[in-house]
Every structure is written in structure tokens, then in C-alpha cells.
Amino acid sequence: MIRQAVTADDWIDIGALAEERSRPKRPTAHYKAYDSTVELYDKTYRAIVVHSSAHDKRRHKRIDRLLKQDRNQLEKICKQVTDTAFFVVPTLRQHLKNSSIRQLGAIIG
């Protein structure tokens, strides 16, 4: 139902529900809704999806923070790998088995 609401992009504007005034550091949340019907156990129900603008900013901040952490970790691993001189193939193979490379796989995978 949520995917359907986002795809349809046919929201009903509800507006701000708070009685407080919007502040620069904490703007008032703006709400919009989408309604449709769903069928559960051979019975039709009305379903409503409500979207809040307040959740958008929090979610984006969290995602940005996690991306920054991953980037820092990847840069650290890349620096470790590029700072090492490899003279023979067995040395390279041994280095590829170390934990930094496994961490890289965990971040990417």
C-alpha cells in the first residue's frame, strides 16, 4: 500500500496539525495522506497512508551519518592496502586474506 501511494503520487494535503509556530531549528511537520482499499481475508477495508515531513529530515540525517561512517572506513582500508608494497604473489595473497579486506567485503556486501 505504501509503494502504491508513492507511485500514484496522489496525496491529499492535510497541512500542519501543530498549534505551535514553526521555528528555524524545528519546523512544524507537514502532513499528507493517501487513501485506498485493501482486501484482507476476503473482506475489503479502507486503508490510509500518512506521510510526515518531520520524518524525512531525521531519516536523511541518519542515512548521511551512516554513509559518512562507511566512507571513512573504506578510506582507511584503502590506505592500508595501498601503503603496503607487494613483491611476490604469495605475499599479496596473504594480505588479501587479512581482516581489512574482509571488512571491505562486509561494508560493500
N, C-alpha and C positions, 0 to 999 in steps of 0.2 A: 504494500500500500504506500509506503514512503517513497519507494522508487517511482511508483505511478504518479505521485504528487509532484515530485521533482521533474519528471519527464513532461508531464502535462503543463506545468508552469501556469496553472490557472488558480492562483491563490486569491483568497478573499482577505482584503486588508482589514485587520482589526484595529491596528494602531497601538498606541501606548496605553497601558492599563494602570500604570502607577500614578498616584496623585502628586508625587514629588516632582520637582522640576529637574530637568536634566542637568548634570554637572559635567565639566570638561573631562575629569578623570573617570567618571562613572555615568555615562549617558544612560538615559531611560531606554529600557528594552522596547523594541517594536515587534509586534506580533502579527502573523498572518496565518490563515488556516486553509485547509483543503478538505472537502468532504466527498465521500463516495460511499458505495455499499460493498460489503464483503459477505461471502457466504461461508458459514461455519455449521457443520453438521446438518446440512440440508435446510438451514434457516438463514434468511437474509437479515443483515444488521447494517445500520448506518455507522460508518467509521469516520473519524476526524483526525487529521494530522495537523498539529500546531507547530509552527516554526517561530523561534525567538532569535532576534538579532544578538542578544546578550551571549548566547552560546557560541556564535560564530567567532567572536573575538577571543574567547577563552580557548576554544579548540585550536585556532590559528596560533596562538601564543605557545601552546603545548607542542604542537607539531613543529614549529620553528625551533623550539628549545631542543627537541629530540633530534632534529636534523643537524643542528649545530654540534651536539654531542657526538653523533655518528661521524660527522666530517672531521672533527678534532681527532677522534680515534683512528680514522682512516689515514689522516695525515701523519700521525705518529707512527703507524705501522709502515707506511710507505717510506718514511725517513729511515726507519730501522733497516728496511730491506735495501734501500739504495745506498746506505752508508757502508754496507758490507761488500768487500771485494771477493769475488769468486774466481778461483784459479783452476779448479777442475770440476768436472761434472758431479762426482760423488759429494763434494763439499756443497754444491748447490742443492742437490737432492736432500742432503741432511738439513740444510737451512729451511727448505720448503716444508719440512715436517715439523718445524718448531711451532710453538703456540701462537706467535703473532700471525702467522699465515692462517691458522685455524680460526683465529678471532676474526680475520678479514672475511672468511667464508661465512661465519656466523652473522656478521653485520650485513653482508650482501644477501645471503640466502634467506 
